[in-house]
Amino acid sequence: MTATLPDRAPLPRYLAPVPAALEDFGLRFVWLIVAINLVGTAFGFWYYQAQLAATPMVMWPMVPDSPLATLAIALALAAWKLGHELPWLTAIAFFGNIILGLWTPYTLLAFYDTYASFTHPLMFQFLFWSHLGMVVQAFILHRITDFPVWAVAVATAYYAFNLIVDYFVPIVGEPHHTSIPVARDEPMFLGADAIGVIAAGEVSFTMLALFFALATRVKLCEANADS
Protein backbone atom coordinates (compact mmCIF):
# COMPACT_ATOMS: atom_id res chain seq x y z
CA MET A 1 0.00 0.00 0.00
CA THR A 2 1.27 3.51 -0.84
CA ALA A 3 0.09 6.78 0.64
CA THR A 4 -1.96 9.28 -1.32
CA LEU A 5 -1.36 13.01 -1.14
CA PRO A 6 -3.03 14.15 2.11
CA ASP A 7 -5.20 17.24 2.36
CA ARG A 8 -3.77 20.44 3.81
CA ALA A 9 -5.36 21.27 7.16
CA PRO A 10 -6.38 24.90 7.86
CA LEU A 11 -3.50 25.66 10.18
CA PRO A 12 -2.40 29.21 11.03
CA ARG A 13 0.55 30.51 9.06
CA TYR A 14 3.00 30.22 11.97
CA LEU A 15 2.37 26.45 12.05
CA ALA A 16 2.29 25.96 8.28
CA PRO A 17 4.65 28.58 6.84
CA VAL A 18 5.62 26.54 3.77
CA PRO A 19 3.50 27.37 0.69
CA ALA A 20 0.99 24.67 -0.20
CA ALA A 21 2.57 24.18 -3.65
CA LEU A 22 5.96 23.46 -2.03
CA GLU A 23 4.37 21.06 0.47
CA ASP A 24 2.66 19.24 -2.40
CA PHE A 25 5.93 19.05 -4.34
CA GLY A 26 7.76 17.54 -1.38
CA LEU A 27 5.06 14.92 -0.82
CA ARG A 28 4.62 14.05 -4.51
CA PHE A 29 8.36 13.61 -4.97
CA VAL A 30 8.91 12.18 -1.52
CA TRP A 31 11.47 9.60 -2.66
CA LEU A 32 13.63 12.46 -3.94
CA ILE A 33 13.38 14.15 -0.54
CA VAL A 34 14.22 10.85 1.15
CA ALA A 35 17.27 10.41 -1.11
CA ILE A 36 18.50 13.96 -0.46
CA ASN A 37 18.23 13.40 3.28
CA LEU A 38 20.09 10.11 3.06
CA VAL A 39 22.90 11.81 1.15
CA GLY A 40 22.93 14.53 3.81
CA THR A 41 23.04 11.85 6.49
CA ALA A 42 26.07 10.20 4.89
CA PHE A 43 27.82 13.57 4.60
CA GLY A 44 26.98 14.33 8.21
CA PHE A 45 28.50 11.12 9.51
CA TRP A 46 31.63 11.89 7.49
CA TYR A 47 31.68 15.41 8.99
CA TYR A 48 31.48 13.96 12.53
CA GLN A 49 34.08 11.24 12.07
CA ALA A 50 36.80 12.99 14.08
CA GLN A 51 34.47 13.70 17.00
CA LEU A 52 33.12 10.15 16.93
CA ALA A 53 36.67 8.80 17.03
CA ALA A 54 37.31 10.83 20.20
CA THR A 55 34.03 9.79 21.88
CA PRO A 56 33.42 6.54 23.80
CA MET A 57 31.46 4.23 21.51
CA VAL A 58 28.59 3.86 23.96
CA MET A 59 27.80 7.56 23.48
CA TRP A 60 28.04 7.65 19.68
CA PRO A 61 24.22 7.86 19.27
CA MET A 62 24.30 11.19 21.10
CA VAL A 63 26.96 12.85 18.93
CA PRO A 64 25.92 13.24 15.24
CA ASP A 65 22.70 15.13 15.93
CA SER A 66 22.10 16.64 12.48
CA PRO A 67 22.75 13.40 10.53
CA LEU A 68 20.42 11.52 12.87
CA ALA A 69 17.74 14.19 12.32
CA THR A 70 17.97 13.88 8.53
CA LEU A 71 17.96 10.09 8.85
CA ALA A 72 14.84 10.30 11.01
CA ILE A 73 12.94 12.42 8.50
CA ALA A 74 14.03 10.17 5.63
CA LEU A 75 12.72 7.12 7.50
CA ALA A 76 9.54 8.91 8.61
CA LEU A 77 8.68 10.01 5.07
CA ALA A 78 9.52 6.59 3.65
CA ALA A 79 7.31 4.87 6.25
CA TRP A 80 4.44 7.22 5.40
CA LYS A 81 4.87 6.68 1.66
CA LEU A 82 4.73 2.92 2.19
CA GLY A 83 1.48 3.30 4.13
CA HIS A 84 2.86 2.77 7.62
CA GLU A 85 3.32 6.23 9.17
CA LEU A 86 4.97 5.98 12.59
CA PRO A 87 3.88 8.94 14.75
CA TRP A 88 6.77 8.62 17.22
CA LEU A 89 9.32 8.62 14.40
CA THR A 90 7.63 11.54 12.65
CA ALA A 91 7.64 13.50 15.92
CA ILE A 92 11.35 12.78 16.47
CA ALA A 93 12.03 13.88 12.88
CA PHE A 94 10.05 17.08 13.42
CA PHE A 95 11.87 17.94 16.64
CA GLY A 96 15.28 17.10 15.22
CA ASN A 97 14.90 19.11 12.03
CA ILE A 98 13.56 22.15 13.91
CA ILE A 99 16.19 22.01 16.66
CA LEU A 100 19.27 21.24 14.57
CA GLY A 101 18.03 23.19 11.57
CA LEU A 102 18.03 26.32 13.74
CA TRP A 103 20.88 25.50 16.13
CA THR A 104 23.56 25.10 13.46
CA PRO A 105 23.00 28.49 11.74
CA TYR A 106 22.69 30.07 15.19
CA THR A 107 26.04 28.57 16.22
CA LEU A 108 27.72 29.51 12.94
CA LEU A 109 26.67 33.12 13.51
CA ALA A 110 27.54 33.10 17.23
CA PHE A 111 31.11 32.08 16.37
CA TYR A 112 31.18 33.68 12.95
CA ASP A 113 34.66 35.21 13.15
CA THR A 114 36.24 31.94 14.24
CA TYR A 115 34.36 29.73 11.78
CA ALA A 116 35.05 32.15 8.93
CA SER A 117 38.79 31.99 9.66
CA PHE A 118 39.12 28.26 8.92
CA THR A 119 35.95 27.20 7.09
CA HIS A 120 35.81 27.59 3.32
CA PRO A 121 33.14 30.16 2.40
CA LEU A 122 31.28 27.60 0.26
CA MET A 123 31.23 25.09 3.12
CA PHE A 124 30.04 27.79 5.52
CA GLN A 125 27.19 28.71 3.16
CA PHE A 126 26.34 25.05 2.56
CA LEU A 127 26.13 24.30 6.29
CA PHE A 128 24.09 27.45 6.95
CA TRP A 129 21.47 27.05 4.21
CA SER A 130 21.20 23.26 4.21
CA HIS A 131 20.33 23.33 7.89
CA LEU A 132 17.70 26.00 7.36
CA GLY A 133 16.32 23.67 4.69
CA MET A 134 15.84 21.11 7.47
CA VAL A 135 13.45 23.54 9.16
CA VAL A 136 11.48 23.96 5.94
CA GLN A 137 11.01 20.22 5.47
CA ALA A 138 9.98 19.79 9.11
CA PHE A 139 6.97 21.99 8.40
CA ILE A 140 5.53 19.58 5.84
CA LEU A 141 5.19 16.80 8.41
CA HIS A 142 1.83 18.09 9.65
CA ARG A 143 0.46 16.71 6.36
CA ILE A 144 1.31 13.12 7.34
CA THR A 145 0.70 13.05 11.11
CA ASP A 146 -1.53 14.65 13.72
CA PHE A 147 1.18 14.66 16.41
CA PRO A 148 -0.54 12.49 19.04
CA VAL A 149 0.49 13.54 22.51
CA TRP A 150 2.20 10.22 23.27
CA ALA A 151 4.41 10.62 20.16
CA VAL A 152 5.30 14.19 21.15
CA ALA A 153 6.18 12.83 24.60
CA VAL A 154 8.58 10.31 23.02
CA ALA A 155 10.29 13.03 21.00
CA THR A 156 10.44 15.33 24.04
CA ALA A 157 12.02 12.61 26.17
CA TYR A 158 14.59 11.79 23.49
CA TYR A 159 15.69 15.38 22.98
CA ALA A 160 15.57 16.17 26.70
CA PHE A 161 18.01 13.31 27.28
CA ASN A 162 20.10 14.57 24.39
CA LEU A 163 20.26 18.03 26.00
CA ILE A 164 21.29 16.54 29.34
CA VAL A 165 24.23 14.56 27.95
CA ASP A 166 25.24 17.34 25.56
CA TYR A 167 25.58 20.07 28.17
CA PHE A 168 24.80 19.10 31.74
CA VAL A 169 25.51 15.46 32.69
CA PRO A 170 27.58 13.77 29.96
CA ILE A 171 27.46 10.39 31.81
CA VAL A 172 30.47 9.01 29.88
CA GLY A 173 33.40 11.20 28.90
CA GLU A 174 33.08 14.85 27.89
CA PRO A 175 29.85 16.69 27.02
CA HIS A 176 28.59 15.36 23.69
CA HIS A 177 27.48 18.53 21.92
CA THR A 178 28.80 19.21 18.44
CA SER A 179 32.36 20.47 18.60
CA ILE A 180 32.70 24.24 18.61
CA PRO A 181 35.76 26.24 17.47
CA VAL A 182 36.55 27.84 20.84
CA ALA A 183 37.09 26.66 24.41
CA ARG A 184 33.88 25.92 26.30
CA ASP A 185 34.73 28.55 28.93
CA GLU A 186 35.52 31.26 26.37
CA PRO A 187 33.70 34.47 27.46
CA MET A 188 31.04 35.45 24.95
CA PHE A 189 28.29 37.99 25.54
CA LEU A 190 25.73 38.84 28.24
CA GLY A 191 28.07 37.20 30.76
CA ALA A 192 27.79 33.76 29.16
CA ASP A 193 30.62 31.46 28.18
CA ALA A 194 30.71 29.56 24.90
CA ILE A 195 29.00 26.42 26.17
CA GLY A 196 26.32 28.57 27.80
CA VAL A 197 25.60 30.28 24.49
CA ILE A 198 25.18 27.06 22.53
CA ALA A 199 23.24 25.38 25.33
CA ALA A 200 20.85 28.33 25.51
CA GLY A 201 20.24 28.00 21.79
CA GLU A 202 19.50 24.29 21.90
CA VAL A 203 17.24 24.57 24.95
CA SER A 204 15.31 27.40 23.28
CA PHE A 205 14.91 25.52 20.00
CA THR A 206 13.79 22.37 21.83
CA MET A 207 11.09 24.36 23.61
CA LEU A 208 10.10 25.92 20.28
CA ALA A 209 9.78 22.49 18.63
CA LEU A 210 7.64 21.28 21.54
CA PHE A 211 5.40 24.34 21.21
CA PHE A 212 5.00 23.87 17.44
CA ALA A 213 4.17 20.17 17.80
CA LEU A 214 1.58 20.65 20.55
CA ALA A 215 0.08 23.76 18.92
CA THR A 216 -0.28 21.80 15.67
CA ARG A 217 -1.99 19.00 17.59
CA VAL A 218 -4.43 21.46 19.18
CA LYS A 219 -5.24 23.24 15.92
CA LEU A 220 -5.78 19.94 14.08
CA CYS A 221 -8.14 18.76 16.82
CA GLU A 222 -10.03 22.06 16.62
CA ALA A 223 -10.31 21.77 12.84
CA ASN A 224 -11.63 18.20 13.11
CA ALA A 225 -14.14 19.24 15.76
CA ASP A 226 -15.47 22.03 13.54
CA SER A 227 -15.77 19.85 10.44
N, C-alpha and C positions, 0 to 999 in steps of 0.2 A: 504494500500500500504506500502511495506517495501523497504528500500533503498538497492541498490546493491553496491558492493565494487567499489568505484570510482577509476579512474586511478590516477597514481602519476604524477603530473606535473613536468617538468624539471626545478626545482628550484635550485639555488646555494646551496651549502652545508650549508652555514651559516643560511639559511632560512628553510632548511629541514635536520637537523642534525641527525634525528632518522633514523636508517636503514630501508629500504623498508619492509623487512620481519617483523620487529617489528611494523611498521605502519599497515601492513596487519593484523597482529595478533590482534592488538587493535580494528580494525574495524570489523573483523570477529566475535570476541568475545566481541562485544560492550556492551552487557547486563552485562557481568562480570565486565567490566570497570565501567559501571554505578553503579553496586552494590557496588563495592569497594569505589567509591566516596561517595555514600550515607552513607556507614559505617563511612568513614572519616568525613563526615559532622556531623553525630551524635556525634562522639567523640569530634569534634571541639566545638560543642555547649556545651558539658559537660565541656570541658577544659575552656571555657569562662564564666561559670556560675557565678563565684564570681565577675568578672568584670561587667557582665550584671546586677547583683544585685545592684551594686554601681553606675549604670548609669541611668539617667532619661529614662523612657521607650520610649519616642519619638525618642531618639537617638540610640536605640538598633540596627537598621539596619546598623549603621555605625561602630559597634564594632567588631563582629566576622568575620573579613575579610577572613581568610583562609577557614572556613567552608562555607561561602557564595560563594567563588570561586570554591570549589569542588562541591557544589550544582549546580552552574551555568553550569559546564562542564557536570555533570550528566544529567541535563535537556537538554542541547544543543545536546548531543550525542543521547539521547532518542528521541528527536524531529526529528533529522536527520534519525534515524533508522526507525521511523514510517512514513517517507516520507514527513515531514513538517519542513525542516531545517529553523531555524529562524536566519538570519544573525546578528541581533543586539545581540541576546543572545549568539551566538557563539563568537562574538567579545568580549563581556563582559567576557565570560569564558576564552578566550585567554589572555586578559589583566590580569585578576585576577590570573590565574595560573602562568603566567610569573612573575608578580610583587610579589605575596606572596610566590611563590615557591623559589624566590631568596632572598627576604627580610628576611625571617625567618632564613635560614642558616647564612646569613650575620649578623643578630642581635645576634644569638647564638655565633658566633665567636667574635663579637665586645665586648660582655660581657662574654666571655668564663669563666674567673676565677669565676665570681659571679654565673653564671648558674651552673657551675660544682660543686659548693659548696653545692647546695641544690637540684639539679636535679639528679635523679637516672641515672647512665650511660646509661642504656638501653632506658630510656625515651629520654635522650638527643640524642642518635643515631637515635631513631625512628623519632623524630621531624625533625632532620637534613635531613635524607635521604628520608623520606616521602614527605617533601616539595620539594626537588629536583626532585622527581618523578612527582610532579605537573608540573614542567617545561617540562619534557619529554612529558607528555601527551598533553600539549598545542601545541607542534609541530606536532601533527597529524591532527590538525584542518584544516590545509590548504587543506586536502583531501575532506572536506565536505563543504567548503565555499570559496568564492573568495574575501572575505573582502571588500564588497562595501563601498565606502567612507562614506556614511551616517551611516552605522553600526559602522564603526570605530569612527565616530564623537560621536555616542551615548556612546560607551565605554569610549572614552576620557573624555566626560563630566561627566560621572558617577565617574570615578576614580579621576578626577580633584577635584570634590566636596568632595570626600572621603579624599583626601590630605588636603584640606582646613580645614575640621572639625577635622581631626586627629592632625594637627600640628599648624595651624595658626589662625583660627577663629572657635572655637568649637561650637559657637551659643548657646548651652545649656550645662551648667555644664563644666567639665574639658575637655581637649583635649581627643579625642576618639581613639587614637592609642592603639595598644596592649600593655598591661602593661609590663614594663621593670623592671629588678631587682635592679635598682639604682634610685636615685633622678634625676629628669629631668635636674637639673642644675649641676649635677656631672661633673667636668672637665674630658675630655677624651683625645683626641689627636688632633694635628694641631689647637689648640686653640678652638675646638668645645666642647660644653657640650653634655650630653647624648642625649637630644632630638634633638639636631642638627645633631648628628651622624645618628640616625635612620631616621630622616626626609630626610637627604641627600641620604640615601640608597633608600627610597621609591620614591623620586622624580626621581632619576636616573633610577630606574627600570621601572617606568611609562613611561619615555621618551624612554627607550629601547623597551618596548612593543609596543609603538606607531610606532617606527621606523620599527620593525619587521612586524607589520600589514600592514603598507603602502608599505613597500618594497615588501612584498609578493603580494599585490595587483598589483603593477607595473610589477613585473616579470610575473605574471599570464596573465596580459593584453598583455605583449610583446610576450609571448608564443602563445597566441591565435591569435595574429596578424600575426605571422610567420607561423601558421599552415594552 
